[in-house]
Amino acid sequence: MRGHKASIRYAKSLIDLALSQEITEAVYKDVILIKESLRANRELVVMLKSPIIKQDKKSVILSKVFENKLGDLTQAFIKIIVLKKRESMLVDICNDYIHLYKEHKNIITAEVKTAAVLSDATKKKIGEMVKSIAEGNLEIIETVDLDLIGGFVIKVGDKQMDESISQKLNKINREFSHNPYIVKL
């Protein structure tokens, strides 16, 4: 899901700067680190969204958290984000940067949900299937969802293929609940 217009603009600016300095890979790794840090630390996200904590304090905290972990461009970018009072959008900016980076590198992300961990042979078959409908470098994100019972759900962009047992059971249930041969009184 893409973020707000402002987060997209900031992400576009960051990728343009990274491209001009030829450090897109390093900035991508920095953005992943920021995103994972924010996902793992709820208190940090709450602090960023707090209207009570002043911008200079937020900037100091972010500097300490990411000290010696981020490149100079990324650190300067975070300072600008805080200065412009957009720190609450940092997660959206990271997501939008990742999207733009993958678009630039022609990386196709396939999200695969299964009831069990995939074998290497199955991953290879899924990769071939996805490459037949989309061109580019393939990245498979695998998640295990026990509610599927069996089968899989593949999502590539806005396309989804649901071949799970639970979906098929739901379909059968809908078909049996609507029986045209029963006369309604």
N, C-alpha and C positions, 0 to 999 in steps of 0.2 A: 504494500500500500504506500503510495507516494504521500509526502507530507504537504505542508502548507506552501503557498507560493513563496513566502519569505525563506523557508528552509531550503527550497529548491534553488532559489537565487544564491544563497550562501554556499550551498554545495557546488553549484556551477562555478562560482567564483573560486572556490578552493581547488576544484579540478583544473580550471584554467591556469591558475598559478602553478599547480603541480606539473602540468604539461609544459608550461613555458620554462620551468626549471628542470624538467626531465626527471622528476622524482615522484611519479605517480605511484610506483610500487611502495615506496617508503611511506608516503602519506596514506595509502590504502591500509598498510599494516598499522599505522598510528590510529586511523579511524576505527579499525576493528578492535584495537586495544581499548579505545575510549568507549565504544559501544558495549563491549563485554564488561568493562569496569562499571559502567552505569547500570547494566542489567544485573550484575552481581551485588551491587551496593545500593539498596533502596534509599538509605539515608542521604547518600550523595545526590540522588535525583530530587529528593524532597528539599534538600538545601538549595539546589539550583532553582527550584520553582518557588521558593519562599520569598514573598515580598518584604519580609522583615529584615532579612540579611542584606547588607549593602553590597554593591557591586565590587568594591575594592576588596572586601572580605572574601567574596566568592572567588575572585581572581587569585588571591593568595592561596586559598584552599585548593583550587584546581592546579595551581603551580606546584604545590607540595605533593599532591596526589600523583601527578604525572612527571615529577622531577626526574630528569635523566632517562625518561622512557620514550619521549616524543622528540621528533625532529624540530628544528628551529621554526620552519614554516607552520607546522601544526600548532606549536605553542603560541606563536604570534597570532595565528588565526583564532585560537580559543580566547586570547586576551581581547581581540576585536569583538568577538561574539559577546563577551561579558560587558565590554564597554558600551555596546549598542543595546544592551539589555535583552539579548536574545538567548541567554543561557538555558532557558527553559525549553528551547527548541533543539538542544544539542543532540538528542537521540534522533529526532527527525532529520537533522542535517547529516548525521552519520549515515542513516539509512539511505538518504537521497544521494550522498556521495558514493556509497557502495553501488547503488543502482547505476549511476552515471559511469562509474569506473568499469563495471561489467559491460555496459553498453559500448564503451570505448574499446574495450578489449575483446568484444564479441563473445562474451561468456554467456552461455545459456544455463540457467539454474533450473534443475528438475527436483522438485520436492517429492519424495517418495515416502508414503506411509505404508507400513506393513504390520502384520500381526507378530512377526518374528524377524530376527536379524537376517539380512540378505546375505546369500553366499556370493562369492566373487563371480561365479558363472551367471547368476541371476542379475547381478549389477551390470555385467557386460551385455546381457540381452536387453536390459532396460536402456542402457546407453545407446545400443544400436537402434532400438525402437524410437527413442527421442531424436536421435540424429537423422532419422528418416523423415521426420516432420519439421525439423528446424536445423539450420546450419550454424556452426560456431563451435567454440570450445565448450565442452560439457562439464558442469559441476553438479554432482548429485548430493542432495541433502537428504539423509535418511533418518526417519523417525519411526519408532515402534509404538503402535497404538493397539493395545489389546482389545479394544472395543470393536475392531474390524473383524474379529474372529478368524479370518483367513483372507487371502487375496491381497490386493494392494490398491492404493489410490496414488496416481501420478498427477502432479500439477506442474505445468510449464507455462509460465506467464499467466494468461487469463484462460488457458485451456486446461481442462481436467478430465481424466479418465478414471472412473470409479469401477473397479473390478473386485470389490470386496464382498465377502460373504454376507456381511451385515446389510449392505445395500441391496443385494439380491433377495435376502429374506424380507426386507422392507417392501420391495417391489412385489413379491409374491403375496405378502399380507395385504397390500393395497388391491391387488387383483381379486383376492378372495373376499375382501370386504365389499366389493362392488360386483354383485352377481346379477346379471341381467335376467336370469331365469327365475328369480324369486319375485313373485307378484307382491307389490306393496299395497297393503290395505288402507 
